[in-house]
Amino acid sequence: MKKLDLDLDVGTAEMSELKSVLDAAISDHFADGFLRHRWEGDVLRLSGPGARGSLVRRDGRLKLQAELRAPASWAHRVIRRKIDAALGDVAAHIEQRG
C-alpha cells in the first residue's frame, strides 16, 4: 500500500469558490475515468480501482490524503503526477484571482 499526502496553500479561498475549479481539474487530468470524485459537503471524495482518498480545506490549506492499493499502487507515480497537475491548476486559479 502506498500513501499519498499533499497540501496546497489556498489562503483565504473558500471551498465553495474552489469546488468548480477542483471538479474541472480532476476531470481534466483524469479524463480516462480512472479516478472518480464526488462531494460530501465540503469534502471531496476520490475513488478508483485500489484508490481511496479525500481532499479537505483546513487552516487555509487544501489537504489530500489517499491510500493506494493494487492496482492503483502500481501506478502511484502517474497518479501523483496527475494530482499534482490538478492542484497546480487550482493554485493558478488562486494566483489569478490574487
Secondary structure, DSSP 8 states (H G I E B T S, - for coil): -EEEEEEEE-TT--HHHHHHHHHHHHHHHTTTSSSEEEEETTEEEEEETTEEEEEEEETTEEEEEEEE-TTGGGGHHHHHHHHHHHHHHHHHHHHHH-
